[in-house]
Amino acid sequence: MPVSFCVYMVKIMVRAALLFALVAGLVTACSGPSALDTVAATRAQARTTSDSAEAFSKQGTILLATNDFSTQERMRALAKQQNLAVLSAYTPYQGSTARIYGSTALGCIAGAVPVTESPDLKFQVWGRGRNYAHPIMAQYLNDLRLRVKAQGLPPLVVGDIGLKYGGPYGPKSNHASHNTGIDVDLPFFFADSADVSSHPDVYIVKGQKILPTFTPKIASLIISATSDPRVDRVFVAPMIKMRMCQLYENKPNNGFLHKLRPWFGHQAHMHVRLKCPSDSPECVSQAPIPEGTGCGYEVKSWFLPPPPKSKTARPAPKPKKVLPQQCQILWSQH
């Protein structure tokens, strides 16, 4: 057989093999999920799990690089990037001796500072010693106090923050977090008297009903508390989120709606959670919020009938909660 013919046949076979590989690759790409499908599935999963007490990132230390609040200019730039109205000046956070270990649902804090009352800030007291905060939270509350005052609103009322060394409040508490000094409850009423420590809760929604107590002043308080680059998310009852969407989704500076998260309860107060401070690398961040305002199907899904429960499937056992070792050491020293 001539050599030239053999060379010719080899070339034909090589070309055929390359063509076969190309076709096989295209078939695989077309039959599998697209990149957009994968993103959509990821967001759908995050939408249902990112706000749960167990939804904390294992890569919290990586996220801290974006939590730089060291200058006024940096914080204003972050507010603009997040489509937030700059309602007043921000106090830059330039570090402290406080350290957070673990997550807000399973952690502790060394170096928390007490937040005290002033003419423009009062406490609704639910238990002793629950006024301790990470310094960045103390700065946030002071800024919010001034922001509320500048808008002509009555004095701010603050509920539970955290314990002196953090950790759970105890088995009888309804709190699933407040462990690390970066959570705070803000009741839906203002300090209309010198002492509001035993003031009863004021509900602004009941189920799917908007109550008369949901006033424009309360809406302004929600916006003021949420429109801050230090804020990671703010938990409110689903109907509160729905109402805020109805009022503000089509208005400028509506980035606060992204941070406003529907969750169980929270009809008489909002629960503000700040981002992990940049100088607490052991602070575990919560899973990121899905993109967008959350004013579409996400919030509407809270009002759909729940799926039927399986009669055979057993609920998965919850993993045992284990606090960071640093917390055990911290508590043993105090």
Long-range contacts (C-beta under 8 A, 24 or more apart in sequence): 43-290, 43-291, 46-287, 46-288, 46-289, 46-290, 47-290, 47-294, 47-298, 49-287, 50-286, 50-287, 50-288, 50-289, 50-290, 51-233, 51-235, 51-261, 51-263, 51-286, 51-289, 53-105, 53-176, 53-177, 54-105, 54-319, 55-286, 55-287, 56-103, 56-105, 56-284, 56-285, 56-286, 56-287, 57-284, 57-285, 57-286, 57-287, 57-288, 58-284, 59-285, 60-103, 60-276, 60-283, 60-284, 60-285, 61-281, 61-282, 63-275, 63-276, 63-285, 64-276, 64-277, 64-278, 64-280, 64-281, 64-283, 64-285, 65-278, 67-275, 67-276, 67-277, 67-278, 68-278, 69-93, 69-136, 69-229, 69-230, 69-278, 70-94, 70-95, 70-278, 75-229, 75-230, 78-229, 79-227, 79-228, 79-229, 82-229, 82-255, 82-258, 83-253, 83-254, 83-255, 83-258, 84-227, 84-228, 84-229, 84-253, 84-255, 84-256, 85-223, 85-227, 85-252, 85-253, 85-256, 86-227, 87-147, 87-150, 87-151, 87-223, 87-224, 87-227, 88-143, 88-146, 88-147, 88-150, 89-143, 89-146, 90-143, 90-228, 90-229, 90-230, 91-139, 91-140, 91-142, 91-143, 93-135, 93-136, 93-139, 93-230, 93-277, 93-278, 95-278, 95-279, 96-134, 96-135, 96-136, 96-277, 96-279, 98-134, 98-135, 98-181, 98-277, 98-280, 99-279, 99-280, 99-282, 100-134, 100-166, 100-180, 100-181, 100-182, 100-276, 100-277, 100-280, 100-282, 100-283, 101-180, 101-282, 101-283, 101-324, 101-326, 101-327, 101-330, 102-179, 102-180, 102-282, 102-283, 102-284, 102-323, 102-324, 102-326, 102-327, 103-177, 103-179, 103-180, 103-283, 103-284, 103-285, 103-286, 104-177, 104-178, 104-179, 104-180, 104-182, 104-183, 104-273, 104-286, 105-176, 105-177, 105-179, 106-179, 106-321, 106-322, 106-323, 106-324, 107-166, 107-167, 107-179, 107-180, 107-283, 107-284, 107-323, 107-324, 107-327, 108-165, 108-166, 108-167, 108-179, 108-180, 108-323, 108-324, 108-326, 108-327, 108-330, 108-331, 109-134, 109-162, 109-165, 109-166, 109-179, 109-180, 109-181, 110-165, 110-330, 111-135, 112-162, 112-163, 112-164, 112-165, 112-166, 112-181, 113-138, 115-141, 115-158, 115-161, 118-145, 119-155, 120-145, 120-146, 120-148, 120-149, 120-155, 120-156, 121-145, 121-155, 121-156, 121-157, 121-158, 121-191, 122-155, 122-156, 122-157, 122-158, 122-191, 122-194, 122-195, 122-196, 122-197, 123-157, 123-158, 123-159, 123-196, 123-197, 124-157, 124-158, 124-159, 124-187, 124-196, 124-197, 124-198, 124-199, 125-197, 125-198, 126-159, 126-160, 127-160, 127-169, 127-173, 129-163, 129-164, 130-160, 130-161, 130-162, 130-163, 130-169, 130-178, 131-158, 131-161, 132-161, 132-162, 132-163, 132-164, 132-166, 132-181, 133-161, 133-162, 133-181, 133-182, 133-184, 134-180, 134-181, 134-182, 134-274, 134-277, 134-280, 136-182, 136-230, 136-274, 136-277, 137-161, 137-181, 137-182, 137-184, 137-274, 140-228, 140-230, 140-231, 140-272, 140-274, 141-184, 143-228, 144-224, 144-225, 144-228, 147-224, 148-221, 148-224, 151-220, 151-224, 153-190, 153-217, 153-220, 153-221, 154-190, 154-191, 154-192, 154-217, 155-190, 155-191, 156-186, 156-190, 156-191, 156-221, 157-186, 157-187, 157-189, 157-190, 157-191, 157-196, 157-199, 158-184, 158-185, 158-186, 158-187, 159-184, 159-185, 159-186, 159-187, 159-269, 160-184, 160-185, 161-185, 164-334, 165-330, 165-331, 165-334, 166-327, 167-323, 167-327, 167-331, 174-265, 177-271, 177-273, 180-283, 182-273, 182-274, 182-275, 182-276, 182-277, 182-283, 183-271, 183-272, 183-273, 183-274, 184-271, 184-272, 185-269, 185-270, 185-271, 185-272, 186-221, 186-225, 186-269, 186-270, 186-271, 186-272, 187-268, 187-269, 188-213, 188-214, 188-218, 188-221, 188-268, 188-269, 188-270, 189-213, 190-217, 190-221, 201-268, 201-269, 202-268, 203-267, 203-268, 204-240, 204-267, 204-268, 205-237, 205-239, 205-240, 205-243, 205-267, 206-267, 207-239, 208-239, 208-303, 209-239, 210-239, 210-243, 214-240, 214-243, 219-244, 219-247, 222-256, 222-260, 222-270, 223-248, 223-256, 225-270, 225-272, 226-256, 226-259, 226-260, 226-272, 227-253, 227-255, 227-256, 230-274, 230-275, 231-259, 231-272, 231-273, 231-274, 231-275, 232-259, 232-273, 232-274, 232-275, 232-285, 232-286, 233-259, 233-260, 233-261, 233-273, 233-286, 233-289, 234-259, 234-260, 234-261, 234-270, 234-271, 234-272, 234-273, 235-261, 235-262, 235-263, 235-266, 235-270, 235-271, 235-273, 236-260, 236-261, 236-262, 236-263, 236-266, 236-270, 236-271, 237-262, 237-263, 237-265, 237-266, 237-267, 238-262, 238-263, 238-299, 238-302, 238-303, 239-267, 240-266, 240-267, 240-270, 241-294, 241-295, 241-299, 242-299, 242-300, 242-302, 242-303, 245-293, 245-294, 245-295, 245-299, 249-293, 249-295, 254-293, 257-293, 257-294, 257-295, 258-289, 258-291, 258-292, 258-293, 258-294, 259-289, 260-294, 261-289, 261-294, 262-294, 262-298, 262-299, 262-302, 282-324, 282-326
